[in-house]
Amino acid sequence: MSINEEEYLRLEEEINLDDIDFADLEEKYEADVGLDNYIIVDGAPIAPEAKIPILTKVMRKLFSSVGEVVEGDEGIHMPTENGKTKGFLFIQYNSVADADAAVKKLHGKKLDAQHRLSVNRLSDIEKYGTIKDEFEEPKLEPFRSHGYLQSWLQDEQGKDQVVLHFNENVGIYWNKKAAEPEQVVEPRRGFTSKYAKFSPKGTYLFSIHPQGIQSWGGADFHSIKRFFHNQVRLVDFSPNEKYMITLSPVPITLPDSIAERQQFPFGPESEGHKLVIWDLVTGEPVRTFALPSHLENQKEMPWPLVKWSYDDKYCARQGPDALAIYETPSFQLIDKKLVKIEGIQDFEWAPAGIKLHNSKKDQLEHILSYWTPESTNQTARVALMDIPSRKVLRTVNLFQVSDCKMHWQNEGKLLCVKVDRHTKSRKTIYSNLDFFKVSEKDIPVEKLELKDVIVNFSWEPNSERFVTISRLDDGDPNPAIPKNTITFYAPEEAKGKNANGKYKPYKKVENKHSNTVIWSPKGRYVVIATISRSSGEIEFYDVSFDDESNKKALPANVKLLKSDTYAGMTTIAWDPSGRFLAAWSTAWLHAIDNGYRIYEFTGNLLRDESVDQFKDFIWRPRPESKLSSSERRKVRSNLREYSAQFEELDAMEADAAVKEQILARRRALEEWRAYRAKHVSKKVQAKEEQDEIIDEIKEEIIDEKEEIVD
């Protein structure tokens, strides 16, 4: 049946097309009319129209490397104006997945020296294009003061703070030596879903939640910032607390709605990434990364994945056959390219700036070390590299290498490389120690060859002394037999101008189960411990013990001060001052004797607390001291006076009766001083009145004679 023109016009007037629901058709043909297959590329060269075919060919080749671009003119459209391209173009892919891949892989791609491409989805135009005709000044959030974030350093007694994590509670306390810990804030239930962690200088405390990370600080540990990262598992920080790194097993996915995307901290370029670097001050992500392919399916994730230079100026992450080194705060690759190192296994930054021999630079150098294994045509190698020049300063070739571990001394002047070597038959393993003297001319390397396998190595802070734990690889792995040897090394006494300062063992303790070495942060005192599920032992050593046997002031005079057994011990840690050591048994590993103990640096047990479902003990770190060298000398010269004051305070805290007695003595002393001052002043005044001198002039005639003058 057909209708004439009059009937058609009548029907058009009667039917309102706005009332018809086309939702089913739009849903059916959404793929045909949507914008998800399109990307917009900004930052392209502005070129004359004659150059468009060449530029189009270059762009098609580049963007076809990540997906299939639609053929013909529909695939790439390059707008022009006044006979030139406008610096941006539209590209259509055959699939949404290819468009997504282009955004992830080519955003930020450097086309040449002058042009860096910015790639976004065309469907995000509403997110980025909501610009009003009239400028509206953005609304700034009112300033919120967090107080003095390092207020705990002002404690008159210099006490340290600790975090105790037990059951579902997390509490912050003052450590009061042998006395009961004093609450800083009320313990909080559900404070963290996993664990708590301080930043390196102790400014912030962080809690972990399914939604992300929460930072806390100030005298009352109030909330400071939230960092959204879904299902975050691991967290780390740069040395100076400028940046935080988080890792989640769940890749970042953008919200569906535009409103949610505007509040979302990540952009399209971060989709699919798992590693995030945050700015701790602003709370914003500064860079995100996808995990390297060789780490995606690993059961045990190496951590940290990002390592930092001592001053936060550079960071680096390792990939297959390359190092990616970034400069902050831009987080762009140095020289815009990777550092190719075939077969690289591990790397470490020097923990301090280094003044190289004969260097004319005023600033200290940033040095990193790395090692590569043996291959068919190449020996194993350990190398030192200067950053940002990427110049290799020193290389050592190694043979028959099974593994290497790099141990920097905290001042950065020395690097010890523990080299595990195997015999030609590969049945026996033994260790060598290679010492790189980084600040000396040509960076000499001293070798120390051993017959044992070193299972632990640790430098003394600010010193060349170190401790090793080793055992002979005799083919008998029975852990019940104590075979470990503890060895204390120090530089050999210099004899004459040609002394080479080789390292000499000054003491050996054999037939031990010990497997852990931890030095006091101030040096001199070291704890050697056995940490295992079946047994636990702690031994306190003084490596500069002053007695009659050390009259010649040997480089090391080792004395065992005290030992203790702790069957359930899982972890040990010194406090920042080096006065106390904490050892604890965590319910995260087992249910044996959960709780903690606190020891003095000499090994005296101060506290032994059994706590049901005890999980963690965390000392609050301290920033480096700001005292000058002259101020430190003054403290050392008056150490006895300060020591007496602190001993009195400790006695007052330990016993209420002693405290009352000391306070009563102080009141009596103050009363006596006031009484004495009052009467001494009266006596002095009276004496001054008696001793007042009055000058009198007295004239006396001794002889008188009268004489007449003409």
Phi, psi and omega per residue, in radians:
M1 nan 2.411 3.134
S2 -2.071 2.775 3.124
I3 -2.133 2.597 3.123
N4 -1.483 3.116 -3.021
E5 -1.152 -0.629 -3.121
E6 -1.137 -0.767 3.132
E7 -1.120 -0.652 3.137
Y8 -1.100 -0.751 -3.135
L9 -1.159 -0.645 3.120
R10 -1.124 -0.750 3.137
L11 -1.140 -0.671 -3.135
E12 -1.101 -0.628 3.113
E13 -1.236 -0.615 -3.092
E14 -1.320 -0.515 -3.049
I15 -1.732 2.177 3.064
N16 -1.683 1.925 -3.081
L17 -1.116 -0.395 3.137
D18 -1.188 -0.352 -3.118
D19 -1.498 -0.118 -3.103
I20 -1.494 2.335 3.131
D21 -1.578 1.964 3.131
F22 -1.765 0.306 -3.034
A23 -1.047 -0.691 -3.111
D24 -1.162 -0.648 3.119
L25 -1.237 -0.696 3.129
E26 -1.103 -0.677 3.133
E27 -1.184 -0.681 -3.105
K28 -1.161 -0.688 -3.050
Y29 -1.906 0.440 -3.096
E30 -1.075 -0.656 -3.107
A31 -1.114 -0.501 -3.085
D32 -1.404 -0.565 -3.033
V33 -1.842 -0.090 -3.076
G34 -1.330 2.994 -3.114
L35 -1.915 0.073 -3.041
D36 -1.179 -0.357 3.121
N37 -1.418 -0.142 -3.057
Y38 -1.797 2.550 2.967
I39 -2.212 2.707 3.053
I40 -2.018 2.274 -3.063
V41 -1.990 2.086 3.125
D42 -1.927 2.804 3.128
G43 1.580 0.158 3.123
A44 -1.323 2.801 3.135
P45 -1.111 2.528 2.994
I46 -1.595 1.962 -2.988
A47 -2.273 2.732 3.063
P48 -1.093 2.769 -3.106
E49 -1.041 -0.503 -3.137
A50 -1.139 -0.415 -3.105
K51 -1.606 -0.034 -3.079
I52 -1.041 -0.767 3.134
P53 -1.023 -0.720 -3.138
I54 -1.180 -0.780 -3.131
L55 -1.123 -0.678 3.099
T56 -1.092 -0.712 3.131
K57 -1.100 -0.727 3.122
V58 -1.117 -0.781 -3.113
M59 -1.171 -0.705 3.128
R60 -1.095 -0.708 3.134
K61 -1.124 -0.746 -3.119
L62 -1.156 -0.850 -3.035
F63 -1.413 -0.271 3.012
S64 -1.339 -0.215 3.138
S65 -1.248 -0.284 -3.124
V66 -2.000 -0.121 -3.126
G67 -3.113 3.079 -3.069
E68 -1.634 1.941 3.127
V69 -1.455 2.446 3.122
V70 -1.018 2.383 -3.104
E71 -1.237 2.776 3.046
G72 1.370 -2.936 -3.099
D73 -1.176 -0.407 -3.138
E74 -1.193 -0.448 -3.089
G75 -1.212 -0.693 -3.119
I76 -2.333 2.156 3.089
H77 -2.117 2.199 -3.074
M78 -2.083 1.780 -3.129
P79 -1.082 2.591 3.125
T80 -2.213 2.815 3.090
E81 -2.733 2.254 3.135
N82 0.950 0.704 3.053
G83 1.366 0.189 3.127
K84 -2.370 2.722 3.032
T85 -1.207 2.756 -3.049
K86 -1.692 0.065 3.075
G87 1.576 0.067 3.048
F88 -2.486 2.848 -3.108
L89 -2.656 2.828 3.106
F90 -1.966 2.397 -3.139
I91 -2.241 2.318 3.117
Q92 -1.897 2.223 3.069
Y93 -1.765 2.784 3.118
N94 -1.288 -0.331 -3.125
S95 -2.464 2.715 3.095
V96 -1.147 -0.636 -3.131
A97 -1.062 -0.689 3.117
D98 -1.170 -0.670 3.098
A99 -1.126 -0.724 3.097
D100 -1.090 -0.717 3.136
A101 -1.102 -0.644 3.132
A102 -1.134 -0.703 3.128
V103 -1.127 -0.757 -3.082
K104 -1.217 -0.741 -2.965
K105 -1.632 -0.445 -3.018
L106 -1.963 -0.076 3.068
H107 -1.166 2.200 -3.091
G108 1.503 0.074 -3.136
K109 -1.144 2.325 3.128
K110 -1.526 1.980 -3.127
L111 -1.330 -0.766 3.031
D112 -2.717 -2.908 -3.040
A113 -1.119 -0.476 -3.060
Q114 -1.848 -0.150 -2.987
H115 -2.279 2.175 3.038
R116 -2.107 2.236 -3.012
L117 -1.477 2.454 3.023
S118 -1.992 2.091 -3.016
V119 -2.039 2.209 3.114
N120 -2.440 2.797 3.043
R121 -1.249 2.481 3.083
L122 -1.206 -0.458 3.122
S123 -1.206 -0.248 3.105
D124 -1.536 0.153 -3.080
I125 -1.066 -0.566 3.133
E126 -1.211 -0.564 3.139
K127 -1.199 -0.761 -3.045
Y128 -1.688 -0.159 -3.031
G129 -1.869 0.211 3.132
T130 -1.456 1.118 -3.139
I131 -1.818 2.183 -3.117
K132 -1.428 2.725 -3.123
D133 -1.139 -0.632 -3.134
E134 -1.790 2.397 -3.131
F135 -1.227 2.292 3.044
E136 -2.047 2.160 3.141
E137 -1.113 2.239 -3.113
P138 -1.113 2.573 3.130
K139 -1.459 2.139 3.126
L140 -1.593 2.358 3.088
E141 -1.144 2.475 3.135
P142 -1.071 2.496 -3.132
F143 -1.096 2.323 3.136
R144 -2.107 1.981 -3.133
S145 -1.375 2.318 3.085
H146 -1.756 0.168 -3.137
G147 1.274 -2.937 3.133
Y148 -1.463 1.907 -3.007
L149 -1.260 -0.174 3.095
Q150 -2.028 0.614 -3.065
S151 -1.138 -0.443 -3.108
W152 -1.153 -0.322 3.112
L153 -1.271 -0.223 -3.115
Q154 -1.521 0.042 3.106
D155 -1.038 2.220 -3.034
E156 -1.111 -0.519 -3.128
Q157 -1.596 -0.020 3.117
G158 1.173 0.499 -3.122
K159 -1.227 2.734 3.085
D160 -1.808 2.671 3.067
Q161 -1.744 2.629 3.114
V162 -2.352 2.680 2.997
V163 -1.873 2.225 3.067
L164 -1.958 2.136 -3.116
H165 -1.960 1.972 -3.113
F166 -2.485 2.522 -3.008
N167 0.876 -2.169 3.066
E168 -1.862 0.236 -3.062
N169 -1.809 2.573 3.022
V170 -2.260 2.145 3.138
G171 -2.178 2.576 3.074
I172 -1.909 2.291 -3.014
Y173 -2.362 2.757 2.920
W174 -1.529 2.277 3.030
N175 -1.390 2.170 -3.055
K176 -2.119 0.820 3.089
K177 1.017 -2.071 -3.099
A178 -1.463 -0.224 -3.083
A179 -1.374 2.924 3.107
E180 -1.082 2.360 3.111
P181 -1.034 2.478 -3.104
E182 -1.747 2.263 -3.110
Q183 -1.127 2.338 2.959
V184 -1.522 -0.835 3.008
V185 -2.367 2.826 3.123
E186 -1.099 2.334 3.105
P187 -0.950 2.410 -3.056
R188 -1.917 2.228 3.117
R189 -1.450 2.380 -3.124
G190 1.222 0.419 -3.113
F191 -1.049 -0.627 3.133
T192 -2.510 2.601 3.125
S193 -1.540 -0.255 -3.134
K194 -2.242 -1.328 -3.113
Y195 -2.603 2.939 3.072
A196 -1.985 2.704 -3.097
K197 -2.678 2.396 3.052
F198 -1.530 2.662 2.960
S199 -1.261 2.836 -2.968
P200 -1.000 -0.536 3.141
K201 -1.790 0.103 3.062
G202 1.429 0.132 -3.076
T203 -1.221 -0.683 -3.068
Y204 -2.140 2.607 2.950
L205 -1.968 2.374 -3.063
F206 -2.069 2.448 3.034
S207 -2.039 2.642 -3.057
I208 -1.916 2.330 -3.115
H209 -2.416 2.824 3.110
P210 -1.012 -0.513 -3.125
Q211 -1.480 -0.324 -3.116
G212 2.671 -2.603 -3.049
I213 -1.988 2.493 3.068
Q214 -2.140 2.273 3.089
S215 -1.777 2.524 -3.113
W216 -2.297 2.668 3.128
G217 -3.024 -3.068 -3.089
G218 1.489 3.044 -3.098
A219 -1.096 -0.519 -3.114
D220 -1.839 0.138 3.135
F221 0.916 1.005 3.094
H222 -1.508 2.908 -3.128
S223 -1.207 2.364 -3.137
I224 -1.968 -1.026 -3.121
K225 -2.537 2.735 3.040
R226 -2.055 2.438 -3.129
F227 -2.148 1.844 -3.063
F228 -1.347 2.090 3.027
H229 -2.678 1.813 -2.990
N230 -1.011 2.229 3.066
Q231 1.014 0.655 -3.128
V232 -1.066 2.486 -3.114
R233 -2.066 -0.784 -3.028
L234 -2.111 2.582 -3.129
V235 -2.471 2.524 3.104
D236 -2.610 2.969 -3.041
F237 -2.414 2.714 2.987
S238 -1.314 2.716 -3.019
P239 -0.988 -0.602 -3.083
N240 -1.753 0.292 3.031
E241 1.155 0.377 3.106
K242 -1.409 -0.564 -3.014
Y243 -2.317 2.675 3.066
M244 -2.189 2.517 3.116
I245 -2.076 2.279 3.110
T246 -2.198 2.642 -3.137
L247 -2.349 2.338 3.086
S248 -2.263 2.512 3.054
P249 -1.279 -0.215 -3.112
V250 -1.689 2.147 3.132
P251 -1.172 2.652 3.124
I252 -1.215 2.270 3.068
T253 -2.210 2.398 -3.114
L254 -1.357 2.495 3.074
P255 -1.106 2.747 -3.111
D256 -1.339 -0.718 -3.049
S257 -1.431 2.600 -3.137
I258 -1.151 -0.666 -3.132
A259 -1.085 -0.724 3.135
E260 -1.210 -0.617 3.138
R261 -1.128 -0.582 -3.139
Q262 -1.172 -0.476 3.107
Q263 -1.645 -0.171 -3.070
F264 -1.310 2.364 -3.052
P265 -1.296 -0.232 -3.056
F266 -1.946 2.573 3.092
G267 -1.702 -3.125 -3.120
P268 -1.030 -0.537 -3.110
E269 -1.176 -0.271 -3.119
S270 -1.660 -0.076 -3.078
E271 -1.101 2.295 -3.129
G272 1.570 -0.167 -3.133
H273 -1.429 2.752 -3.098
K274 -2.182 -0.336 -3.085
L275 -1.896 2.264 -3.064
V276 -2.268 2.373 2.997
I277 -1.875 2.225 -3.072
W278 -1.988 2.602 2.938
D279 -1.515 2.064 -3.035
L280 -1.204 -0.464 -3.114
V281 -1.369 -0.845 -3.091
T282 -1.483 -0.413 -3.089
G283 1.371 0.197 -3.099
E284 -1.764 2.552 3.031
P285 -1.247 2.336 -3.132
V286 -1.815 -0.351 3.094
R287 -2.880 2.490 3.052
T288 -2.194 2.705 -3.109
F289 -2.428 2.597 2.922
A290 -1.456 2.677 3.089
L291 -1.258 2.466 3.025
P292 -1.017 2.561 -3.046
S293 -1.020 -0.566 -3.090
H294 -1.304 -0.158 3.124
L295 -1.804 -0.194 -3.020
E296 -1.043 -0.684 -3.041
N297 -1.862 0.237 3.123
Q298 -1.329 2.414 3.109
K299 -1.298 -0.698 3.112
E300 -1.886 2.027 -3.098
M301 -1.474 2.141 3.037
P302 -1.133 2.388 -3.086
W303 -2.492 2.367 0.115
P304 -1.442 2.697 3.078
L305 -1.514 -0.347 3.082
V306 -2.059 2.206 3.136
K307 -2.032 2.573 -2.929
W308 -2.066 2.594 2.950
S309 -1.230 2.875 -3.005
Y310 -1.066 -0.446 -3.055
D311 -1.952 0.257 3.129
D312 1.193 0.164 -3.085
K313 -1.321 -0.544 -3.140
Y314 -2.300 2.656 2.957
C315 -2.422 2.773 -3.072
A316 -2.542 2.628 3.007
R317 -2.379 2.613 -3.013
Q318 -1.740 2.390 3.046
G319 -2.270 -3.112 3.120
P320 -1.076 2.042 3.056
D321 1.067 0.478 -3.122
A322 -2.868 2.731 2.958
L323 -2.025 2.327 3.013
A324 -1.789 1.950 -3.084
I325 -1.945 2.171 -3.060
Y326 -1.996 2.579 3.058
E327 -1.794 2.346 3.118
T328 -1.657 2.689 0.066
P329 -1.581 0.052 -3.098
S330 -1.289 -0.488 -3.086
F331 0.989 0.684 3.000
Q332 -1.751 2.599 3.118
L333 -1.057 2.440 3.056
I334 -1.101 2.251 -3.084
D335 1.029 0.277 3.061
K336 1.075 0.466 3.123
K337 -2.679 2.793 3.127
L338 -1.291 2.757 3.004
V339 -1.661 1.875 -3.085
K340 -1.323 2.101 3.090
I341 -2.394 1.760 -3.049
E342 -1.108 2.193 3.049
G343 1.336 0.230 -3.072
I344 -0.945 2.327 -3.098
Q345 -1.819 -0.651 -3.110
D346 -2.856 2.805 3.088
F347 -2.610 2.764 3.115
E348 -2.547 2.434 3.022
W349 -1.433 2.552 2.961
A350 -1.129 2.332 -3.047
P351 -1.340 0.054 3.122
A352 -2.656 2.786 3.045
G353 -1.198 2.555 -3.017
I354 -2.150 2.327 3.018
K355 -1.645 1.862 -3.126
L356 -1.282 2.675 -3.108
H357 -1.064 2.298 3.119
N358 1.095 0.300 3.094
S359 -1.291 2.338 -3.141
K360 -1.646 0.010 -3.138
K361 -1.352 2.529 3.096
D362 -1.351 -0.647 -3.094
Q363 -1.454 2.730 3.114
L364 -1.345 2.699 -3.074
E365 -1.552 2.625 2.999
H366 -1.736 2.077 -3.077
I367 -2.136 2.448 2.965
L368 -2.268 2.689 3.114
S369 -2.039 2.636 3.080
Y370 -2.631 2.849 3.081
W371 -2.417 2.634 3.121
T372 -2.214 2.553 -3.082
P373 -1.434 3.063 3.078
E374 -1.263 2.557 3.043
S375 -2.332 -3.059 -3.072
T376 -1.052 -0.705 -3.045
N377 -1.965 0.208 -3.041
Q378 -2.626 2.522 3.084
T379 -1.376 2.915 2.977
A380 -1.193 2.616 -3.091
R381 -2.463 2.553 2.945
V382 -2.076 2.311 -3.057
A383 -2.380 2.653 3.011
L384 -1.932 2.341 -3.100
M385 -2.204 2.379 3.061
D386 -1.530 2.406 3.124
I387 -2.118 2.295 0.323
P388 -1.687 -0.005 -3.063
S389 -1.167 -0.388 -3.101
R390 1.111 0.412 3.105
K391 -1.402 2.286 3.094
V392 -1.406 2.049 -3.050
L393 -1.508 -0.580 -3.071
R394 -2.758 2.436 3.109
T395 -2.343 2.418 3.078
V396 -2.181 2.237 3.099
N397 -1.555 2.434 -3.085
L398 -2.261 2.603 -3.094
F399 -2.141 2.631 3.078
Q400 0.921 0.910 -3.043
V401 -1.725 2.267 3.030
S402 -1.673 -0.668 -3.100
D403 -2.838 2.767 3.062
C404 -2.358 2.516 3.012
K405 -2.311 2.307 -3.073
M406 -1.817 2.206 -3.108
H407 -2.145 1.862 3.088
W408 -1.472 2.374 2.962
Q409 -1.257 2.544 -2.916
N410 -1.097 -0.372 3.098
E411 -1.492 -0.131 3.100
G412 1.398 0.001 -3.099
K413 -1.432 -0.308 -3.083
L414 -2.314 2.459 3.021
L415 -2.223 2.162 3.038
C416 -1.834 2.212 3.075
V417 -1.901 2.002 3.083
K418 -1.476 1.997 -3.070
V419 -1.875 1.992 3.042
D420 -1.552 2.062 -3.081
R421 -1.990 2.741 3.115
H422 -2.114 2.681 3.060
T423 -1.261 2.974 -3.119
K424 -1.061 -0.535 3.124
S425 -1.387 -0.186 -3.118
R426 1.118 0.317 -3.138
K427 -1.605 -0.368 -3.060
T428 -2.210 2.427 3.108
I429 -2.000 2.448 3.023
Y430 -2.531 2.917 -3.009
S431 -2.093 2.582 2.933
N432 -2.117 2.654 3.037
L433 -2.027 2.140 3.092
D434 -1.908 2.111 -3.088
F435 -1.845 2.020 3.078
F436 -1.606 2.044 3.109
K437 -1.631 1.528 -2.851
V438 -1.146 -0.601 -3.042
S439 -1.518 -0.040 -3.132
E440 -1.626 2.912 -3.077
K441 -1.077 2.266 3.102
D442 1.100 0.171 3.105
I443 0.857 1.265 3.122
P444 -1.145 2.681 -3.133
V445 -2.146 2.139 3.108
E446 -1.812 2.356 -3.091
K447 -1.898 2.431 3.058
L448 -2.168 1.899 -3.084
E449 -1.635 2.313 -3.104
L450 -2.191 2.855 3.086
K451 -1.719 -0.272 -3.108
D452 -1.649 2.940 2.963
V453 -1.680 2.172 3.139
I454 -1.450 2.125 3.136
V455 -1.721 -0.254 3.094
N456 -2.729 2.456 3.129
F457 -2.424 2.436 3.128
S458 -2.678 2.218 3.056
W459 -1.347 2.545 2.910
E460 -1.322 2.383 3.120
P461 -1.011 2.376 3.064
N462 0.996 0.617 -3.083
S463 -2.680 2.915 3.053
E464 -1.724 0.048 3.111
R465 -1.388 2.657 3.117
F466 -2.693 2.889 3.140
V467 -2.200 2.436 3.044
T468 -2.154 2.629 2.927
I469 -2.078 2.171 -3.043
S470 -2.408 2.899 3.065
R471 -2.634 2.675 -3.136
L472 -1.420 2.263 3.112
D473 -1.459 1.469 -3.072
D474 -1.764 0.170 3.109
G475 1.482 0.014 3.123
D476 -1.928 1.749 -3.061
P477 -1.522 0.225 -3.082
N478 -1.013 1.961 -3.080
P479 -1.271 -0.245 -3.113
A480 -1.311 -0.344 -3.116
I481 -1.592 2.122 3.121
P482 -1.271 1.955 -3.090
K483 -2.164 -0.038 -3.064
N484 -1.365 2.578 3.117
T485 -2.114 2.242 3.070
I486 -1.678 2.222 -3.107
T487 -2.240 2.291 3.124
F488 -1.824 2.093 -3.095
Y489 -1.939 2.647 3.018
A490 -2.652 2.762 3.080
P491 -1.054 2.395 3.136
E492 -1.113 2.551 -3.136
E493 -1.010 2.278 3.137
A494 -1.222 2.296 3.126
K495 -2.248 1.718 3.132
G496 1.501 3.127 -3.066
K497 -1.260 -0.421 -3.073
N498 -1.643 0.266 3.141
A499 -1.133 2.309 -3.074
N500 -1.710 -0.030 3.052
G501 1.086 0.700 3.116
K502 -1.201 2.771 -3.101
Y503 -1.548 2.347 -3.032
K504 -2.208 2.376 3.053
P505 -1.311 2.150 -3.112
Y506 -1.745 -0.285 3.082
K507 -2.797 2.462 3.066
K508 -2.239 2.405 3.047
V509 -2.160 2.013 -2.997
E510 -1.802 2.941 3.067
N511 0.976 1.024 -3.141
K512 -2.162 2.768 2.992
H513 -1.641 -0.006 -3.018
S514 -0.947 2.439 -3.134
N515 -2.434 0.046 -3.058
T516 -2.339 2.372 3.074
V517 -2.178 2.259 3.111
I518 -2.509 2.035 -3.119
W519 -1.477 2.629 2.963
S520 -1.101 2.487 3.128
P521 -0.997 -0.418 3.136
K522 -1.665 0.015 -3.141
G523 1.422 -3.089 3.117
R524 1.286 -0.893 -3.091
Y525 -1.741 2.374 -3.102
V526 -2.397 2.500 3.097
V527 -1.917 2.242 3.043
I528 -1.907 2.173 -3.008
A529 -2.276 2.722 2.978
T530 -1.953 2.007 -3.132
I531 -2.035 1.958 3.092
S532 -2.721 2.876 -3.099
R533 -1.271 -0.385 -3.080
S534 -1.617 -0.503 -3.087
S535 -2.667 2.852 3.106
G536 -2.676 2.419 -3.135
E537 -2.542 2.493 3.088
I538 -2.193 2.263 3.101
E539 -2.178 2.276 -3.131
F540 -1.810 2.179 -3.131
Y541 -2.104 2.551 2.967
D542 -1.956 2.077 -3.081
V543 -1.614 0.010 3.066
S544 -2.268 0.770 -3.077
F545 -1.131 2.287 -3.058
D546 -1.739 1.838 3.076
D547 -2.586 -3.011 -3.059
E548 -1.126 -0.484 -3.115
S549 -1.301 -0.171 -3.105
N550 -1.970 0.593 -3.129
K551 -1.119 -0.499 -3.112
K552 -1.501 0.083 3.142
A553 0.966 1.064 3.128
L554 -1.125 2.693 3.120
P555 -1.036 -0.461 3.089
A556 -2.600 2.266 3.036
N557 -2.289 1.749 -2.919
V558 -1.610 2.314 -3.125
K559 -2.395 2.207 3.025
L560 -1.316 2.049 -3.090
L561 -1.507 -0.789 -3.087
K562 -2.906 2.724 3.074
S563 -2.408 2.727 -3.124
D564 -2.631 2.665 3.080
T565 -1.853 2.482 -3.140
Y566 -2.572 1.665 -2.938
A567 -1.077 -0.703 -3.047
G568 -1.617 0.128 -3.013
M569 -1.045 2.318 3.102
T570 -2.050 -0.430 -3.059
T571 -2.645 2.594 3.017
I572 -2.333 2.647 -3.137
A573 -2.775 2.374 3.030
W574 -1.388 2.619 2.974
D575 -1.322 2.848 -3.057
P576 -1.053 -0.465 -3.083
S577 -1.494 -0.261 -3.080
G578 1.393 0.222 -3.140
R579 -1.527 -0.526 -3.030
F580 -2.318 2.677 3.040
L581 -2.187 2.334 3.096
A582 -1.887 2.423 3.029
A583 -2.257 2.422 -3.093
W584 -2.566 2.827 3.106
S585 -2.066 2.055 -3.020
T586 -1.716 2.443 3.086
A587 -1.251 -0.215 3.073
W588 -1.163 -0.424 -3.116
L589 -1.857 -0.677 3.129
H590 -2.843 3.046 -3.097
A591 -1.887 0.380 -3.089
I592 -1.565 2.050 2.989
D593 0.850 0.866 -3.130
N594 -1.140 2.396 -3.102
G595 2.615 -2.816 -3.093
Y596 -2.557 2.791 3.037
R597 -2.296 2.582 3.068
I598 -2.149 2.267 -3.139
Y599 -2.043 2.660 2.900
E600 -1.300 2.878 -3.127
F601 -1.107 -0.335 3.109
T602 -1.528 -0.086 3.111
G603 1.789 -0.055 3.128
N604 -1.238 2.253 3.136
L605 -1.333 2.145 -3.121
L606 -1.744 -0.727 -3.108
R607 -2.475 2.488 3.066
D608 -2.392 1.772 -3.047
E609 -1.997 2.115 2.989
S610 -1.599 2.160 -3.082
V611 -2.256 2.131 3.136
D612 -1.091 2.322 -3.137
Q613 0.964 0.689 3.077
F614 -1.264 2.358 -3.023
K615 -2.033 -0.764 -3.015
D616 -2.681 2.609 3.057
F617 -2.243 2.105 -3.034
I618 -2.247 1.997 2.990
W619 -1.234 2.456 3.054
R620 -1.397 2.105 -3.131
P621 -1.124 2.799 3.074
R622 -2.098 2.555 3.015
P623 -1.235 2.913 3.127
E624 -1.093 2.563 -3.141
S625 -1.120 2.480 3.110
K626 -1.743 0.128 3.100
L627 -1.207 2.444 3.071
S628 -1.336 2.952 -3.138
S629 -1.096 -0.641 3.113
S630 -1.176 -0.666 3.102
E631 -1.161 -0.644 3.104
R632 -1.163 -0.709 3.096
R633 -1.088 -0.655 3.123
K634 -1.129 -0.711 3.112
V635 -1.108 -0.771 -3.133
R636 -1.113 -0.665 -3.131
S637 -1.203 -0.472 3.138
N638 -1.869 0.433 -3.024
L639 -1.097 -0.661 -3.133
R640 -1.099 -0.695 3.134
E641 -1.130 -0.808 3.120
Y642 -1.124 -0.678 -3.124
S643 -1.077 -0.737 3.132
A644 -1.089 -0.673 3.132
Q645 -1.132 -0.775 -3.118
F646 -1.245 -0.583 3.087
E647 -1.122 -0.650 3.101
E648 -1.148 -0.731 3.106
L649 -1.122 -0.703 3.105
D650 -1.087 -0.730 3.134
A651 -1.105 -0.659 3.133
M652 -1.162 -0.674 -3.139
E653 -1.266 -0.525 -3.054
A654 -1.311 -0.534 -3.025
D655 -2.513 2.183 -3.125
A656 -1.129 -0.665 3.141
A657 -1.143 -0.740 3.108
V658 -1.102 -0.708 3.135
K659 -1.051 -0.810 -3.138
E660 -1.118 -0.654 3.119
Q661 -1.133 -0.769 -3.138
I662 -1.129 -0.740 3.123
L663 -1.129 -0.672 3.107
A664 -1.115 -0.715 3.099
R665 -1.094 -0.713 3.134
R666 -1.107 -0.741 3.135
R667 -1.110 -0.740 3.136
A668 -1.115 -0.699 3.139
L669 -1.144 -0.710 3.127
E670 -1.151 -0.692 3.101
E671 -1.108 -0.751 3.120
W672 -1.092 -0.765 -3.137
R673 -1.104 -0.706 3.124
A674 -1.142 -0.787 3.118
Y675 -1.056 -0.805 -3.102
R676 -1.125 -0.757 -3.131
A677 -1.087 -0.677 -3.130
K678 -1.121 -0.855 -3.066
H679 -1.337 -0.535 3.068
V680 -1.129 -0.684 -3.141
S681 -1.143 -0.663 3.094
K682 -1.132 -0.762 -3.126
K683 -1.099 -0.726 3.138
V684 -1.129 -0.686 -3.133
Q685 -1.147 -0.738 3.124
A686 -1.118 -0.716 3.138
K687 -1.120 -0.653 3.139
E688 -1.141 -0.622 3.125
E689 -1.205 -0.676 3.120
Q690 -1.197 -0.617 -3.069
D691 -1.531 0.214 -3.100
E692 -1.200 2.279 -3.083
I693 -1.752 2.189 3.116
I694 -1.947 2.133 -3.127
D695 -1.424 2.145 3.094
E696 -2.129 2.460 3.117
I697 -1.888 2.086 -3.103
K698 -2.146 2.198 -3.128
E699 -1.834 2.375 -3.132
E700 -2.380 2.253 3.133
I701 -1.579 2.050 -3.109
I702 -1.542 -0.731 -3.086
D703 -2.576 2.519 -3.135
E704 -2.357 2.298 -3.069
K705 -2.437 2.340 -3.126
E706 -1.903 2.343 -3.058
E707 -2.453 2.354 -3.121
I708 -1.649 2.258 -3.119
V709 -1.937 2.368 3.107
D710 -1.238 nan nan
